[in-house]
């Protein structure tokens, strides 16, 4: 009997609804709105994630481009450093050569001064000897005239000598050749020889002086050329310093891009340990749609002015804009 009562009570409870129809409709409506909101939010997140994939891919391309530019500039900087070392050695050698040329020029100038003084001294000696020769000639002429006068007086005093004077080769009782001419010739010959020797010495000194002046002019021209080469090397060294500064700027820019990339990865929740970051990053990049990589010439084929200009003014991602943090 008791069991039958309990069964009736259970059946009565089962006949009553355990939920309210209005509450059910309201819950279904809320669930539909929540699902719709979640779908929209999920779509927004997917779009944001897709955009972040695209931005990340563009940043990767930009980092690769900047890495190539930095590597190319580093290689060029190393080559320039080697060239500048050679230029420095050449500049030191040119300075030593310039100092030697200056010393040689000074020595040549001193030698020219000495030779000029010697030439002037020899010229004065030649002038003195020439005057001495002229004086001796005038004295000899006076002596000959006196002897002629004395011989004429002697001829007139002794008539026997007139017959001798009528000989065709005699004059005033003597040969046409003046008496004492042997002494005059013997006296004039050493003077003429000395005069000729001095004239030859002066000529050789003048030739030597001309050669020294030519060598001095050559040394001055070579010194001028060395100075011009040194100035050109200084200008090239200044250009190398500018190239080194540009390399430092590109390295700093590359570091900023890497930091920006890490910050974007942190926004995606992938900033775990350094061991886990790289695989996750590759997974995201592989799952994301690949952007079209711009066709750029390899760094080895890009000329230096074009590479420097592109790195300076056109170092932009394929999207054409810089990204903010």
C-alpha positions, 0 to 999 in steps of 0.5 A: 500500500505504501509502495503504491502511494509512492508510485502515485506521488512520483508519477505526479511529479513527473507530470509537472514540467521542471522548466519554464517555457519563457525561461527556456526561450530567454536562455536560448535567445541569450545563447544565440546572442552569445554564440553570435557575439563569440563568432563575431569576436572569433572572426575579428580575432582571426582577421587580427591574427591574419593581419599580424601574420602579414605584418610579421611576414613583411617584418621578416622580409624587411629584416632579411633585406636589412641583414643583407644590406648590413652584411654587404656594407660590412664586407665593403667596410672590411675591403675599405679598411684594407684599402685604407691600411694600404693607403696609410702605408702609401701615405707614410712612404710618400711622406718619407719620400717627400722629406727626402726630396725636401732634404735633397732640394735643400742640398741641391740649393746649397750646392747651387749656391756654392757652385754659383760662388765658385763660378763668380770667383773663377769669373773674377779670376778670368777677368783679372787674368784677361786684364793682366794679359792685356796689360802685358801686351801693351807693355810688350808693344811699348818695349818693341817700339823702344827697341825699334827706335834704338835700332834705327838710331844704331843703324844710322850711326853705323853705315855698314849696317845699311846693306844688311837692312836692305835685305827683304826679310830685314827691317831696321837691320833685323828680321821682320820678326820682332826681337824678343817675340820668343819671350813674349810667346813663352810668357803669353802661352801659360797665360792663354792656357790658364785662361782656357782652363778657367773658361772650360771650368766656368763652362763645366760649372755652368752645365753642372749648375743647370743640371742641379737646377733641373734636378731641383725643379724635378724634385719640386714637381715630385713633391707637389705630386706627393702632396696632391696624392696625400690630399686625395688619400685624406679625402678618401679616408673621410669618405670611409669614415662616412661609410662606417657611420652608415654601417652603424646606423643600419645595425642600429636600425636592424636591432630596432626591427628585431625588437619590434618583431619580438614585441609583436610576438609577445602580443601574440602570446609567443614570448615564452622561453628563448628555446620555444620562441623559434619553433613557434615563430616558424609554425606561425610563419608556415601556417600564415599565407606567404606574402609575395617577396619583392624581387631585389638584386642580390647584394653582391650584384648591387653597385655600391652607390645604388645599395647605399641610396636604397639602404638610406632612402628606400629601406622600407618593408614591402607594404611601403610604410614603417610600423609603430610599436 
